[in-house]
Amino acid sequence: MNNVDYFISLANYAKGLLGRLPVERTPQPLDYAVGLLYDRIKEIQVEEVEDLRKLWLMQYNPNVSKEGIGLNTIGMLTDRFTILLIKEWCLRNKSNNSQKADDLFERQTMDIIQCLANSVPGNSAINSKITNIKTDAHAKDWEEAFFGMLTINLVLWESQEVLYIKDISSLPAEELRAYIHWFAHGNMERNVLMELCEVRYWEKMNE
């Protein structure tokens, strides 16, 4: 297995996981995403991370150019990678548009995979916010960080989806406050996981 094949195996794992989670085909209220869906993710995390660990087989090429990586760090790329996989799954399973889903994978996701496979150590902390919001996001290894990144982006995706079909101005004030509260905390967890993906990936690569 080369490095590209490894990230393709992660993509296949992610698509399978999304199919096993209680992701509804129609937009649900916020409580569904941050309640039932989030709770289910926590229930299966240990077992799923063990499955992810079985996929690892990577080699670091020290001859890869280290010039001008910009935001192409493992942390930033993993964030984009997981979002594209969620979008592809939604196109295929919610919109019944397999052609568009296939095109997305071939044209965008594979491009990200190539970047991931040839990445070098960087600094994903650039995306950190100045805030007093605390998060308990943690990951002891790369696989936990990847699982966390995939699933927090899924919960954020699902909780935002309902806003695209509602007239926000007609929502009760309490519901709007609930969305604002969740997105602030959810995005902080996402930012922490971006940095954890970066740190834990290179720790594992250098073992």
N, C-alpha and C positions, 0 to 999 in steps of 0.2 A: 504494500500500500504506500503510495506517495502522499505528499502533503495535501494535494488537491483532493485525492480520494478520501482522505480523512474528513475533510470538511463536507464533502458530498455525503458521507455516511452520517455526519451530524445533521445535515439537511433532511435526510430520509428519516432519521430518528425523530426530529422535530415534527415532521408531517404526521408520523404515526402517533405521537403523543397528542397532538391537537385533535386527532380523530377519536382518541380514547377519553378525552376530557368532556365534561358537560357543557360544550359550547353550543348555544342555541343558534338556529338558522335565522332567527329574526331578532332585532334589537330588544334587549331586556332592560329593566330599571337598574339603577346603580347598585341597589342592594344585591342583585343577582351576581354581578361581577365581583364585588368586593366581599360578598358573603359566601354563597354556595360554591362558586367557581374557585375563589381564592382558598377556601377551606379544603376543597378537594385536592388542590395542588399541594397543600401542606401535608395532607394525608399520604400522598404517594411519593413525596420527594425522596425519601431515603432509598426506596427500591429503584426509582428511576435513575438516580445518580449512580447507583451501582451498575446499572446497565450502560450508562454513558462511559464509565471507567473502562469497560471491556472494549470500547471502540478505539482507545488510544493506541496509536502507532505512528510516531512522528520523528522526523530527523531535522535538525537545525543546520542550515547551510550558512556557515560564517562568511561566505564570499558574496552574499547578497548585498547590493549597494545600500549604504546607510545614509545616503544623501537625500534630502528633501522629502522625508516621509510625511510631513505636515500632519494632518489628522488621520492618516492611515495607520493608526495603532490598532492592536488587537481589541482593545476596549471599545473604541469608536466603531470599528468594523463589525464586531460582534453585535453591537446594538443595531446597526443597519441590517446585518444579515438576518437576525431574528425577526425584525419588522417585515422584511421582504418575504420571509417564509410564512408569517401569519397572513400577510396580504394574499399570497398565492393560495393558501388553504381556503381563505374566504372566497376568493374568486371561483375556486373549484367547487366548494361545498355550499356556499350561500348564494352565489350568483349563477351557478351552473354554467360557468364560462371556462371550460377546460383549455380552449385555445389561448385565451388571454393569460391564463395561469401558466401554461407552458412557455409562452413568449416571455413572461416576466422572469421565469427561472433562467431561461437561456440567455436573455439579454442583460439582465441586471444582477440576479443572484450569482450567476457564474462569474461575473466580473468581480463581485465582492469576494467570492471564494478564491479567485486567483490572487487577489490582494492579501487575503488572510494567509494563504499558503506561502507567500513570499515576504511576510512582514518581518520587521525587526523591532526590538524594544523601543518603546516611546513613552509618552506621558499623557495618559487619559485624564489626569486630574485637571486639565485645562477646562473641562466641562463642569467643574464643581461650582456650586452656587454659594454665595455668602448668605447664610441663613442660620436661624436658631432652631430649625426643625430637626429633631432627632429621628434616626431610623435604626432599626435593629438588623438591617441587612448584613449578612456575613457569608463567607464561603471559605472553607478550609482548603479547597483545592480548585483547580480549573473547572472540573465537571460540575461542582456545586455552583460556581459562578456562572457558567453557561446556562444551567438549568434555571437559576434565578433570573438571568437576563431574559431568557425566552419567556418565562411565565409572567414576569412583571410587565413586559411589553404586551403580552396577551391580555392581562387584566386591564391595562390602560387602554388598549384598543377596544375591548368590549365595553368598557365603561364610557368611552367617548362616543361610541357608535350611535347611541340613542340621541345624542345632542344634534346629530345631523338630520334627524327626521322630526324633531320637535321644534316648535317656535320657542326659543329660549326666553323671550320676553314674557311668555305666558306661564312660565314655570313658577311655582310658589317660592317665596324667598328662602324657606328652609331647605328646599330641594337644591336650589342654586348654591347655598352655603355648603351643603353636603358635597356637591361636585367640586367646588373650589378647594375644600379641605382635603378631599381624596387626591385630587390631581397634584396638589402641593406635596403631599407625603409620597404618593406613588412616583412622582418624578424624582424626588430626592433618593428614593430607594433605587431607581433606575440609574441615577448618576453614580451612586456608591458602587453598584454592581459593574458599571463600566470600568471603574478603576480596579475593582477586584478581578475582573476578567483579564485585564492587562497584567497585573502583578502575578496572579496565580498561574496564568499560562506560561509565563517565562520562568517561574519557579519550576514548573513541571518540565519544561523543555530543557532546563539546565541540570536536572537531576542526574 
